[in-house]
Protein backbone atom coordinates (compact mmCIF):
# COMPACT_ATOMS: atom_id res chain seq x y z
CA UNK A 1 0.00 0.00 0.00
CA UNK A 2 1.57 3.32 -1.10
CA UNK A 3 1.15 6.66 0.60
CA UNK A 4 -1.03 9.00 -1.42
CA UNK A 5 0.57 12.26 -0.27
CA UNK A 6 0.74 14.48 -3.41
CA UNK A 7 3.62 16.89 -3.81
CA UNK A 8 3.61 19.93 -6.09
CA UNK A 9 6.61 21.35 -7.90
CA UNK A 10 7.47 25.02 -8.31
CA UNK A 11 10.54 27.11 -9.06
CA UNK A 12 12.40 29.50 -6.78
CA UNK A 13 10.66 32.62 -8.18
CA UNK A 14 7.17 31.25 -7.54
CA UNK A 15 7.73 29.76 -4.11
CA UNK A 16 7.48 33.08 -2.19
CA UNK A 17 4.01 33.59 -3.69
CA UNK A 18 2.70 30.51 -1.86
CA UNK A 19 0.97 31.79 1.25
CA UNK A 20 -0.71 28.61 2.39
CA UNK A 21 -0.08 24.95 1.74
CA UNK A 22 -3.37 23.15 1.11
CA UNK A 23 -3.54 19.78 2.79
CA UNK A 24 -2.36 17.21 2.06
CA UNK A 25 0.10 18.91 -0.34
CA UNK A 26 3.73 19.60 0.40
CA UNK A 27 6.18 21.57 -1.71
CA UNK A 28 9.82 21.55 -2.69
CA UNK A 29 11.96 24.35 -4.06
CA UNK A 30 13.45 23.57 -7.47
CA UNK A 31 16.66 25.15 -8.79
CA UNK A 32 16.03 28.58 -10.29
CA UNK A 33 14.58 28.56 -13.79
CA UNK A 34 11.38 29.01 -15.73
CA UNK A 35 8.27 27.87 -13.92
CA UNK A 36 6.12 25.29 -15.62
CA UNK A 37 2.47 24.52 -14.86
CA UNK A 38 3.30 21.05 -13.55
CA UNK A 39 0.95 18.66 -11.81
CA UNK A 40 3.66 16.41 -10.52
CA UNK A 41 4.78 15.69 -7.07
CA UNK A 42 7.84 16.94 -5.16
CA UNK A 43 8.39 18.02 -1.54
CA UNK A 44 9.11 21.27 0.29
CA UNK A 45 10.94 20.77 3.60
CA UNK A 46 12.38 23.67 5.64
CA UNK A 47 16.06 23.13 6.34
CA UNK A 48 17.67 25.96 8.27
CA UNK A 49 17.38 29.14 6.22
CA UNK A 50 16.96 27.27 2.94
CA UNK A 51 14.88 24.42 1.63
CA UNK A 52 15.49 20.78 0.92
CA UNK A 53 15.92 20.47 -2.87
CA UNK A 54 15.48 17.48 -5.15
CA UNK A 55 17.37 17.13 -8.46
CA UNK A 56 16.16 19.36 -11.30
CA UNK A 57 15.51 16.38 -13.56
CA UNK A 58 13.04 14.88 -11.11
CA UNK A 59 9.84 16.14 -12.77
CA UNK A 60 7.67 13.05 -12.93
CA UNK A 61 5.02 11.98 -10.47
CA UNK A 62 6.33 9.86 -7.61
CA UNK A 63 5.22 8.40 -4.30
CA UNK A 64 6.71 9.52 -1.03
CA UNK A 65 7.86 5.95 -0.47
CA UNK A 66 10.26 6.31 -3.39
CA UNK A 67 12.42 8.67 -1.33
CA UNK A 68 15.43 7.09 0.34
CA UNK A 69 15.67 6.48 4.10
CA UNK A 70 17.68 9.64 4.78
CA UNK A 71 15.07 11.85 3.11
CA UNK A 72 12.21 10.11 4.87
CA UNK A 73 13.88 10.51 8.26
CA UNK A 74 14.32 14.20 7.48
CA UNK A 75 10.63 14.51 6.60
CA UNK A 76 9.50 12.68 9.73
CA UNK A 77 11.64 14.95 11.90
CA UNK A 78 9.27 17.88 11.18
CA UNK A 79 6.20 15.98 12.38
CA UNK A 80 4.87 15.68 15.91
CA UNK A 81 4.49 12.27 17.56
CA UNK A 82 0.86 11.75 16.52
CA UNK A 83 1.53 12.69 12.89
CA UNK A 84 4.49 10.33 12.73
CA UNK A 85 2.36 7.51 14.05
CA UNK A 86 -0.45 8.24 11.59
CA UNK A 87 1.91 8.35 8.62
CA UNK A 88 3.57 5.11 9.75
CA UNK A 89 0.23 3.32 9.43
CA UNK A 90 0.03 3.92 5.67
CA UNK A 91 2.66 1.37 4.58
CA UNK A 92 5.44 -0.90 5.79
CA UNK A 93 8.25 1.34 4.56
CA UNK A 94 7.02 4.34 6.52
CA UNK A 95 6.50 2.11 9.55
CA UNK A 96 10.17 1.15 9.34
CA UNK A 97 11.09 4.84 9.30
CA UNK A 98 8.91 5.42 12.36
CA UNK A 99 10.72 2.59 14.15
CA UNK A 100 14.18 3.88 13.27
CA UNK A 101 15.94 4.87 16.54
CA UNK A 102 17.63 7.78 14.78
CA UNK A 103 14.26 9.52 14.53
CA UNK A 104 13.85 9.68 18.30
CA UNK A 105 16.74 11.77 19.57
CA UNK A 106 14.35 14.35 21.12
CA UNK A 107 11.08 13.87 23.01
CA UNK A 108 8.72 16.43 24.58
CA UNK A 109 5.70 15.59 26.73
CA UNK A 110 3.03 17.96 28.03
CA UNK A 111 0.72 15.72 30.08
CA UNK A 112 0.94 12.43 32.01
CA UNK A 113 -1.43 10.81 29.50
CA UNK A 114 1.14 11.27 26.73
CA UNK A 115 3.57 8.99 28.56
CA UNK A 116 1.21 6.04 28.04
CA UNK A 117 0.75 6.46 24.30
CA UNK A 118 2.41 4.30 21.66
CA UNK A 119 3.33 7.18 19.35
CA UNK A 120 7.02 7.31 20.29
CA UNK A 121 10.01 5.05 20.89
CA UNK A 122 12.57 5.04 23.68
CA UNK A 123 16.05 3.96 22.70
CA UNK A 124 19.77 4.65 22.90
CA UNK A 125 19.44 7.48 20.35
CA UNK A 126 17.43 9.64 22.79
CA UNK A 127 19.54 12.66 23.74
CA UNK A 128 17.03 15.32 24.85
CA UNK A 129 13.98 14.63 27.03
CA UNK A 130 11.49 17.17 28.37
CA UNK A 131 8.43 16.46 30.55
CA UNK A 132 6.53 19.65 31.40
CA UNK A 133 2.93 20.10 32.45
CA UNK A 134 0.98 22.83 34.18
CA UNK A 135 -2.71 21.88 33.98
CA UNK A 136 -5.06 22.53 36.88
CA UNK A 137 -5.51 18.81 37.55
CA UNK A 138 -1.77 18.22 37.74
CA UNK A 139 -1.43 21.03 40.29
CA UNK A 140 -3.15 18.72 42.77
CA UNK A 141 -0.02 16.58 42.73
CA UNK A 142 2.02 19.47 44.13
CA UNK A 143 -0.12 19.79 47.26
CA UNK A 144 1.51 18.48 50.41
CA UNK A 145 0.52 14.85 50.98
CA UNK A 146 -0.93 15.41 54.42
CA UNK A 147 -3.36 18.00 53.00
CA UNK A 148 -4.83 15.77 50.26
CA UNK A 149 -8.20 14.08 50.61
CA UNK A 150 -8.76 10.46 49.57
CA UNK A 151 -9.85 11.37 46.03
CA UNK A 152 -6.78 13.53 45.49
CA UNK A 153 -4.49 10.81 46.85
CA UNK A 154 -5.95 8.22 44.49
CA UNK A 155 -5.58 10.60 41.55
CA UNK A 156 -1.97 11.35 42.46
CA UNK A 157 -1.07 7.69 42.94
CA UNK A 158 -2.06 6.96 39.34
CA UNK A 159 0.13 9.80 38.11
CA UNK A 160 3.00 8.71 40.32
CA UNK A 161 3.03 5.20 38.89
CA UNK A 162 2.89 6.54 35.32
CA UNK A 163 5.80 8.93 35.78
CA UNK A 164 7.93 6.49 37.80
CA UNK A 165 7.46 3.65 35.31
CA UNK A 166 8.35 5.93 32.41
CA UNK A 167 11.53 7.24 34.03
CA UNK A 168 12.59 3.68 34.86
CA UNK A 169 12.22 2.83 31.17
CA UNK A 170 14.40 5.83 30.34
CA UNK A 171 17.03 4.54 32.77
CA UNK A 172 17.03 1.13 31.10
CA UNK A 173 16.83 2.16 27.44
CA UNK A 174 18.42 5.59 27.09
CA UNK A 175 22.01 5.49 28.39
CA UNK A 176 23.11 8.31 26.06
CA UNK A 177 20.72 10.94 27.42
CA UNK A 178 22.36 14.38 27.45
CA UNK A 179 19.60 16.69 28.67
CA UNK A 180 16.62 16.16 30.98
CA UNK A 181 13.99 18.76 31.88
CA UNK A 182 11.24 18.00 34.40
CA UNK A 183 8.78 20.78 35.19
CA UNK A 184 5.64 20.53 37.30
CA UNK A 185 6.31 16.84 37.91
CA UNK A 186 5.14 16.52 41.50
CA UNK A 187 5.82 12.78 41.66
CA UNK A 188 9.45 12.71 40.64
CA UNK A 189 11.46 11.50 43.62
CA UNK A 190 15.09 11.59 44.67
CA UNK A 191 15.34 7.87 43.90
CA UNK A 192 14.30 8.47 40.28
CA UNK A 193 16.94 11.16 39.78
CA UNK A 194 19.56 8.97 41.47
CA UNK A 195 18.86 6.12 39.04
CA UNK A 196 18.95 8.49 36.07
CA UNK A 197 22.33 9.88 37.11
CA UNK A 198 23.71 6.35 37.55
CA UNK A 199 22.34 4.98 34.28
CA UNK A 200 22.90 8.07 32.10
CA UNK A 201 26.55 8.90 32.77
CA UNK A 202 26.69 11.41 29.89
CA UNK A 203 23.93 13.63 31.28
CA UNK A 204 25.08 17.24 30.94
CA UNK A 205 21.94 19.26 31.63
CA UNK A 206 19.45 18.57 34.43
CA UNK A 207 16.61 21.05 34.92
CA UNK A 208 14.07 20.49 37.69
CA UNK A 209 11.30 23.02 38.18
CA UNK A 210 8.50 22.83 40.73
CA UNK A 211 9.31 19.19 41.55
CA UNK A 212 8.10 19.19 45.14
CA UNK A 213 9.52 15.80 46.14
CA UNK A 214 13.06 16.69 45.20
CA UNK A 215 15.23 17.22 48.29
CA UNK A 216 18.88 17.57 49.21
CA UNK A 217 19.27 13.85 48.47
CA UNK A 218 19.14 14.71 44.76
CA UNK A 219 21.84 17.33 45.28
CA UNK A 220 23.97 14.74 47.07
CA UNK A 221 23.45 12.32 44.16
CA UNK A 222 24.69 15.04 41.80
CA UNK A 223 27.94 15.35 43.74
CA UNK A 224 28.43 11.56 43.62
CA UNK A 225 27.26 10.58 40.13
CA UNK A 226 26.96 13.78 38.08
CA UNK A 227 30.51 13.74 36.75
CA UNK A 228 29.41 14.91 33.28
CA UNK A 229 26.89 17.46 34.53
CA UNK A 230 27.44 21.03 33.35
CA UNK A 231 24.10 22.68 34.18
CA UNK A 232 21.80 22.06 37.16
CA UNK A 233 18.55 23.95 37.77
CA UNK A 234 16.39 23.27 40.83
CA UNK A 235 13.91 26.14 40.59
CA UNK A 236 10.85 26.31 42.89
CA UNK A 237 11.73 22.97 44.51
CA UNK A 238 10.53 23.84 47.99
CA UNK A 239 12.28 20.99 49.83
CA UNK A 240 15.76 22.03 48.71
CA UNK A 241 17.85 23.74 51.41
CA UNK A 242 20.63 26.29 51.30
CA UNK A 243 22.95 23.74 52.89
CA UNK A 244 22.42 21.31 50.02
CA UNK A 245 23.05 24.02 47.44
CA UNK A 246 26.27 25.08 49.12
CA UNK A 247 27.47 21.47 49.10
CA UNK A 248 26.95 21.25 45.33
CA UNK A 249 28.85 24.51 44.83
CA UNK A 250 31.69 23.17 46.95
CA UNK A 251 31.91 19.66 45.46
CA UNK A 252 31.06 20.56 41.84
CA UNK A 253 32.47 24.05 41.14
CA UNK A 254 32.30 23.52 37.37
CA UNK A 255 28.52 23.00 37.42
CA UNK A 256 26.36 26.02 36.59
CA UNK A 257 23.84 25.93 39.44
CA UNK A 258 20.55 27.83 39.57
CA UNK A 259 18.00 27.52 42.34
CA UNK A 260 15.43 30.24 41.94
CA UNK A 261 13.47 30.58 45.20
CA UNK A 262 14.01 26.94 46.15
CA UNK A 263 15.91 27.46 49.40
CA UNK A 264 13.63 30.35 50.39
CA UNK A 265 10.34 28.46 50.09
CA UNK A 266 8.54 26.86 53.02
CA UNK A 267 9.31 23.10 52.95
CA UNK A 268 6.73 20.36 53.38
CA UNK A 269 6.20 19.78 57.09
CA UNK A 270 3.06 18.42 58.67
CA UNK A 271 2.11 20.64 61.62
CA UNK A 272 2.34 18.98 65.03
CA UNK A 273 -0.85 18.15 66.90
CA UNK A 274 -0.14 20.91 69.42
CA UNK A 275 0.06 23.55 66.73
CA UNK A 276 -3.14 22.31 65.11
CA UNK A 277 -4.97 22.45 68.46
CA UNK A 278 -3.73 26.00 69.02
CA UNK A 279 -5.09 27.08 65.62
CA UNK A 280 -8.42 25.40 66.34
CA UNK A 281 -8.63 27.17 69.71
CA UNK A 282 -7.95 30.54 68.10
CA UNK A 283 -10.77 29.97 65.62
CA UNK A 284 -13.20 29.12 68.44
CA UNK A 285 -12.21 32.29 70.31
CA UNK A 286 -12.77 34.36 67.19
CA UNK A 287 -16.28 32.87 66.81
N, C-alpha and C positions, 0 to 999 in steps of 0.2 A: 504493500500500500504506500503510495507516494504522497508527500505533503503537497497541498494544492496552493501554497502561498505564492501569489503572482508578484513579480518584480518588474518595475518599469524602468526603462533606460532614458537618460537625458544627458545632455552635454553640460560642460561647466558654465556656459553663459546662461542656460535656462534654469539651472538648479536654484539660484537665489530667488526666482520667481515663485517657487513652490512654497506656499504658506502653510498648508496643511497636508498631511499624508493620509489619504483615505484608507481605512482598513479594508482588507488586510494587506494593502500594498506596502512595499518597501522600495527604497530607491538607492541607486549607486551613481556616483559621479564618474563620468567617462572622461578620458583625456580631451583637452580642448579641441574643438572642431565644429563643423556645421551640424546643426541639430536636425535630426530626421524624425518624422512622425512614426516612431516605432511602437509596436504593440508587443514587444518582447519582454523578457523578464531578467532583470539584474537587481543587485541590492545596494542600498545606501546605508553605511554603517559609520557613525561618528568615530573618529580615531584621533584623539588629541585635537589639534586645531584644523586638521584636514579630514579627508574622508577615505574610507577603504575603497580602492579602485580595482576593478577587474580589467583584464586585457582588452584593448580596443577592438580586437577581432571577434570578441565574444558578443555576437549580436543576435543569436538565435535563442528561441525559447528554451528554457531549461527548468528543471526542478531543483528545489533547494537541496535535495539529497545528493545532487551531483557535485556539490562543493566538497572539497577535501576536509579532513578532520580539523585541521588548523583553522580554516575559515569558519567551520561550524562552531567550534569552541569560542571563537571571537564573537560570533553572532549571539550565542547563548549568554555570554558574559554581560550583555546589555539588558537581559530579561530578569524580572524578579523570580522568586522561587516558584510561585504558582504558575507563571507563564512558561517557565522551563519544564515543569511537570506536564502541563497541557500539551506542549509541543512534542514532548517525548512520547506521548501516547499515539502519535500519528503514524509512526513506522519504527521498525527495528533499528535502523541506522541512527535516528535521532534519539532513540532510547539509549543506545550505546554512548552517544555524546553526553547525555544527561548523567550517565553512570561513570563518566570519566572523572577520576579524582582531581585532575588538573582544573576542572571547572569550579571546584569548591574550596578555593583558597581564602574566601571571605564570606562570613555569615552574619546577618543582622536579624535580631528577633525583637518584636515589640509587644508581645503578650505571652503569658504562660501557655496558652492554647497552641501557639505556633510550634512549641517544642515537641508536641506530640504528632505533628503532621509528618507525612512521608514525602514531602516535596523538597528534600535536601539530603545530602550525604555527609557523614562525618568520616574523615580519613586523614592520613598523614600529610596531605597537601594543605590542610587548613592552617592558615597563618594568622588570620585576624577574626576575632569573635567578639560580638557585641550583643548583650542582652539588656535592653532598657525598656521599662514600662512605667507608666504614670497614671493609669486609669483609677477611677474612684474606688472600684472594687479591690484593686491591688493595694490601695492605701491601707486597707484593713490589716494587711499582713505586717505593717510597720507599727501597729499598736502594741504596747507592752503586753506580754502574754497574760499577766495577772489581771488585766483590764478587759480581756475578751470574754464574751459570753459563749455559750456552747455552740451556737450556730457559727459564730466567727471562728472558733477554734477548728471546727470541722472543715470549714472553707479553707482555712490556712493550711491544714494538714495535707489537703489534696495538692495545693500549690507546692508545699514543701517537698513532697515526694516527687513531683514532676521535675522540679528544678534540680534536686539532688541526684536523681537518676540520670538526668541529662549531663550534668557536670562530671559524673562518674564515667559516662561514655566518652566524654571529651578526654578525660585522663587516660583512658585505655586506648583510644584510637588516634589521638592527635598529639603526638610527641613533639611535633615541630612548631607548635603554637608560639607566635611571637608577641601577640598583643591580645589582651583580654579586658573588656569593659563590662562592668556590672553596675547597673543603675536602677534603684528602686526595687532591688531584689531582697526583700525582707527575710527570705529563708536561707540565704547563703550563709554558711557557718564557717568558723575557723578551720574545721576539719576539711571542708571542701577546698579551701584555698591552700591548705597544707598539702593535700594530695596533688593539686594542680602544679604547685611549685616543685614537688618531687618528680612528677611524671612529665613535666614540660620544662626541661632544663634550659631551653633557649628563650624562655619568656623574657622579653625586654620591657614591656609596658603593662602595668597592672593598674587599672583605674576602678576604684570602688566608690560609689556615690549612694548615700542614703541606704546603706546595707546595715541594718540595725543590729544584726547579730555578730558583726565583726568586732573583735576586741583586740587587746594587746597581744593575744596569742598569734594572730595573723602577722603582726609586726615582728614578733619573735621568729616566726617561720621564715619571714623575709630575710632576716639576718643569717639564718642557718642554711636556707636552700635557694635564695634568690641571687645566686652568683652572677647571672647574666642580666639581672634587672637594671634598667637605666632610669625608668620613670615609675613612681609610685604615687597615686592619688588616693586619699581616704577622706573624701569630702562628706560632711554631714553624717558621719558614722558616730553616733552619739556615745558609744561604749568604748571609744578610743581615748586614751589618757595622754597627758603631756609627757609623762614618764616613758611611755612606750614610744612616742615620737622621738624623744631625745635619744633613746637607745638606738633607733634606726639611724639617726644622724651620726651617732658615734661609731657604730659598727659598719655602716655602709655610706661613707662620705661621698662616694661617686654617684649615688642615687639621687635623682631630682625628686624631692619629697614635697607634696602639697597636702595639707589637711585643713581645708577651709571649714572653720567652726567646729570641727570634730571634738577637740579637747575642751571646748568651751560650752558644749551642750550638756544638759542634765542626763546622766546615764540611767539605764533601766535599774530600778531598785524598788521592790515592793515595800510599801510603808509598813512599819511594825504595827502590831495590834494596838499598842499604847497610843501611837500617833493617830490612828484611825478613830479610836475612842475619843480622843481629845477633839478631833474635828467634828465628830457627831455631837459631842456635848455643846460645842460652840453653836452649832446649828439649832439645837434645842433652845439655848438661851436666847438666840436671835428671834425665835418664834414666840 
